[in-house]
């Protein structure tokens, strides 16, 4: 959620932000989506997914 409109920001909007600025909900959503699409991700998509996983880990996991 972006905190003002109550809508979730899409990956295009988030791409200009460090993953530390993403909400837990945004990280979880994009992690699930990219995990499902992982066989078809290009190098850039794989890199972004790796950054998402690192941020989730840094925050203590998905349940934290």
N, CA and C atoms as an extended XYZ file, in Angstrom:
192
Properties=species:S:1:pos:R:3:atomname:S:1:resname:S:1:resid:I:1 pbc="F F F"
N         0.848       -1.176        0.000 N   UNK     1
C         0.000        0.000        0.000 CA  UNK     1
C         0.887        1.230        0.000 C   UNK     1
N         0.431        2.241       -0.649 N   UNK     2
C         1.272        3.429       -0.730 CA  UNK     2
C         1.051        4.397        0.422 C   UNK     2
N         0.107        4.107        1.304 N   UNK     3
C        -0.099        4.935        2.479 CA  UNK     3
C        -1.005        6.131        2.254 C   UNK     3
N        -1.295        6.456        1.005 N   UNK     4
C        -2.156        7.611        0.751 CA  UNK     4
C        -3.458        7.210        0.084 C   UNK     4
N        -3.384        6.326       -0.891 N   UNK     5
C        -4.594        5.960       -1.619 CA  UNK     5
C        -5.110        4.583       -1.253 C   UNK     5
N        -4.313        3.803       -0.503 N   UNK     6
C        -4.737        2.464       -0.143 CA  UNK     6
C        -4.550        1.461       -1.259 C   UNK     6
N        -3.816        1.816       -2.291 N   UNK     7
C        -3.571        0.893       -3.386 CA  UNK     7
C        -2.155        0.353       -3.296 C   UNK     7
N        -1.986       -0.863       -3.787 N   UNK     8
C        -0.652       -1.457       -3.813 CA  UNK     8
C         0.104       -0.920       -5.016 C   UNK     8
N         1.348       -0.547       -4.806 N   UNK     9
C         2.164       -0.039       -5.901 CA  UNK     9
C         2.614       -1.205       -6.778 C   UNK     9
N         2.654       -0.968       -8.090 N   UNK    10
C         3.084       -2.028       -8.991 CA  UNK    10
C         4.604       -2.045       -9.097 C   UNK    10
N         5.119       -3.073       -9.750 N   UNK    11
C         6.564       -3.247       -9.838 CA  UNK    11
C         7.229       -2.091      -10.569 C   UNK    11
N         6.562       -1.533      -11.550 N   UNK    12
C         7.114       -0.381      -12.268 CA  UNK    12
C         7.310        0.801      -11.311 C   UNK    12
N         6.312        1.066      -10.478 N   UNK    13
C         6.410        2.159       -9.501 CA  UNK    13
C         7.503        1.894       -8.467 C   UNK    13
N         7.642        0.639       -8.064 N   UNK    14
C         8.598        0.282       -7.020 CA  UNK    14
C        10.034        0.202       -7.527 C   UNK    14
N        10.213        0.056       -8.828 N   UNK    15
C        11.556       -0.173       -9.372 CA  UNK    15
C        12.518        0.981       -9.100 C   UNK    15
N        11.988        2.166       -8.868 N   UNK    16
C        12.863        3.310       -8.588 CA  UNK    16
C        13.196        3.437       -7.101 C   UNK    16
N        12.633        2.561       -6.277 N   UNK    17
C        12.863        2.604       -4.833 CA  UNK    17
C        13.733        1.438       -4.388 C   UNK    17
N        14.512        1.648       -3.355 N   UNK    18
C        15.239        0.563       -2.719 CA  UNK    18
C        14.214       -0.365       -2.072 C   UNK    18
N        14.475       -1.669       -2.074 N   UNK    19
C        13.509       -2.608       -1.492 CA  UNK    19
C        13.265       -2.346       -0.011 C   UNK    19
N        14.177       -1.656        0.664 N   UNK    20
C        13.971       -1.298        2.074 CA  UNK    20
C        12.786       -0.351        2.238 C   UNK    20
N        12.389        0.325        1.164 N   UNK    21
C        11.262        1.257        1.203 CA  UNK    21
C         9.937        0.593        0.823 C   UNK    21
N         9.982       -0.674        0.445 N   UNK    22
C         8.764       -1.395        0.095 CA  UNK    22
C         8.063       -1.839        1.377 C   UNK    22
N         6.742       -1.967        1.318 N   UNK    23
C         6.016       -2.506        2.466 CA  UNK    23
C         6.173       -4.025        2.495 C   UNK    23
N         5.902       -4.615        3.644 N   UNK    24
C         5.951       -6.073        3.765 CA  UNK    24
C         4.960       -6.720        2.805 C   UNK    24
N         3.802       -6.090        2.630 N   UNK    25
C         2.790       -6.626        1.723 CA  UNK    25
C         3.279       -6.598        0.277 C   UNK    25
N         3.950       -5.524       -0.100 N   UNK    26
C         4.485       -5.424       -1.461 CA  UNK    26
C         5.568       -6.471       -1.693 C   UNK    26
N         6.450       -6.643       -0.715 N   UNK    27
C         7.491       -7.660       -0.836 CA  UNK    27
C         6.877       -9.047       -0.983 C   UNK    27
N         5.918       -9.372       -0.135 N   UNK    28
C         5.294      -10.695       -0.172 CA  UNK    28
C         4.574      -10.934       -1.496 C   UNK    28
N         3.817       -9.950       -1.953 N   UNK    29
C         3.069      -10.100       -3.202 CA  UNK    29
C         4.012      -10.324       -4.386 C   UNK    29
N         5.019       -9.465       -4.518 N   UNK    30
C         5.915       -9.568       -5.668 CA  UNK    30
C         6.816      -10.798       -5.567 C   UNK    30
N         7.136      -11.238       -4.346 N   UNK    31
C         7.898      -12.479       -4.181 CA  UNK    31
C         7.069      -13.668       -4.676 C   UNK    31
N         5.813      -13.744       -4.257 N   UNK    32
C         4.950      -14.849       -4.699 CA  UNK    32
C         4.799      -14.850       -6.218 C   UNK    32
N         4.527      -13.678       -6.768 N   UNK    33
C         4.329      -13.569       -8.210 CA  UNK    33
C         5.582      -13.980       -8.971 C   UNK    33
N         6.723      -13.450       -8.560 N   UNK    34
C         7.965      -13.751       -9.277 CA  UNK    34
C         8.394      -15.203       -9.068 C   UNK    34
N         8.070      -15.783       -7.922 N   UNK    35
C         8.370      -17.200       -7.695 CA  UNK    35
C         7.602      -18.068       -8.681 C   UNK    35
N         6.330      -17.733       -8.893 N   UNK    36
C         5.511      -18.493       -9.835 CA  UNK    36
C         5.998      -18.332      -11.272 C   UNK    36
N         6.538      -17.168      -11.581 N   UNK    37
C         7.004      -16.880      -12.941 CA  UNK    37
C         8.493      -17.173      -13.135 C   UNK    37
N         9.176      -17.659      -12.119 N   UNK    38
C        10.636      -17.794      -12.168 CA  UNK    38
C        11.177      -18.554      -13.382 C   UNK    38
N        10.492      -19.587      -13.882 N   UNK    39
C        11.049      -20.252      -15.070 CA  UNK    39
C        11.139      -19.339      -16.299 C   UNK    39
N        10.385      -18.271      -16.296 N   UNK    40
C        10.333      -17.387      -17.464 CA  UNK    40
C        10.980      -16.022      -17.230 C   UNK    40
N        11.545      -15.793      -16.051 N   UNK    41
C        12.171      -14.500      -15.769 CA  UNK    41
C        13.479      -14.355      -16.538 C   UNK    41
N        13.723      -13.161      -17.043 N   UNK    42
C        15.019      -12.877      -17.661 CA  UNK    42
C        16.011      -12.506      -16.561 C   UNK    42
N        17.234      -12.141      -16.953 N   UNK    43
C        18.276      -11.830      -15.970 CA  UNK    43
C        17.866      -10.678      -15.056 C   UNK    43
N        17.226       -9.661      -15.613 N   UNK    44
C        16.802       -8.514      -14.801 CA  UNK    44
C        15.735       -8.938      -13.790 C   UNK    44
N        14.773       -9.740      -14.221 N   UNK    45
C        13.734      -10.223      -13.322 CA  UNK    45
C        14.300      -11.093      -12.213 C   UNK    45
N        15.263      -11.944      -12.570 N   UNK    46
C        15.916      -12.790      -11.575 CA  UNK    46
C        16.668      -11.942      -10.557 C   UNK    46
N        17.317      -10.894      -11.019 N   UNK    47
C        18.045       -9.986      -10.121 CA  UNK    47
C        17.083       -9.276       -9.158 C   UNK    47
N        15.981       -8.763       -9.682 N   UNK    48
C        14.991       -8.080       -8.840 CA  UNK    48
C        14.419       -9.049       -7.812 C   UNK    48
N        14.113      -10.266       -8.249 N   UNK    49
C        13.576      -11.257       -7.323 CA  UNK    49
C        14.594      -11.557       -6.222 C   UNK    49
N        15.870      -11.636       -6.579 N   UNK    50
C        16.916      -11.849       -5.582 CA  UNK    50
C        16.976      -10.723       -4.562 C   UNK    50
N        16.802       -9.487       -5.024 N   UNK    51
C        16.789       -8.343       -4.103 CA  UNK    51
C        15.592       -8.425       -3.158 C   UNK    51
N        14.456       -8.856       -3.671 N   UNK    52
C        13.256       -9.012       -2.845 CA  UNK    52
C        13.504      -10.065       -1.767 C   UNK    52
N        14.072      -11.202       -2.160 N   UNK    53
C        14.366      -12.272       -1.199 CA  UNK    53
C        15.346      -11.780       -0.134 C   UNK    53
N        16.374      -11.043       -0.536 N   UNK    54
C        17.337      -10.503        0.433 CA  UNK    54
C        16.666       -9.557        1.422 C   UNK    54
N        15.755       -8.726        0.949 N   UNK    55
C        15.072       -7.785        1.844 CA  UNK    55
C        14.143       -8.517        2.801 C   UNK    55
N        13.441       -9.533        2.304 N   UNK    56
C        12.576      -10.328        3.182 CA  UNK    56
C        13.423      -10.987        4.266 C   UNK    56
N        14.565      -11.536        3.879 N   UNK    57
C        15.480      -12.171        4.833 CA  UNK    57
C        16.009      -11.150        5.833 C   UNK    57
N        16.385       -9.967        5.351 N   UNK    58
C        16.907       -8.908        6.227 CA  UNK    58
C        15.877       -8.520        7.281 C   UNK    58
N        14.606       -8.566        6.902 N   UNK    59
C        13.530       -8.200        7.837 CA  UNK    59
C        13.134       -9.348        8.747 C   UNK    59
N        13.734      -10.494        8.579 N   UNK    60
C        13.449      -11.621        9.461 CA  UNK    60
C        12.487      -12.634        8.897 C   UNK    60
N        12.201      -12.568        7.627 N   UNK    61
C        11.322      -13.539        6.991 CA  UNK    61
C         9.935      -12.986        6.732 C   UNK    61
N         9.101      -13.810        6.150 N   UNK    62
C         7.761      -13.391        5.745 CA  UNK    62
C         6.818      -13.220        6.930 C   UNK    62
N         7.052      -13.937        8.013 N   UNK    63
C         6.133      -13.874        9.156 CA  UNK    63
C         6.490      -12.770       10.141 C   UNK    63
N         7.637      -12.129        9.937 N   UNK    64
C         8.092      -11.116       10.904 CA  UNK    64
C         7.310       -9.836       10.768 C   UNK    64
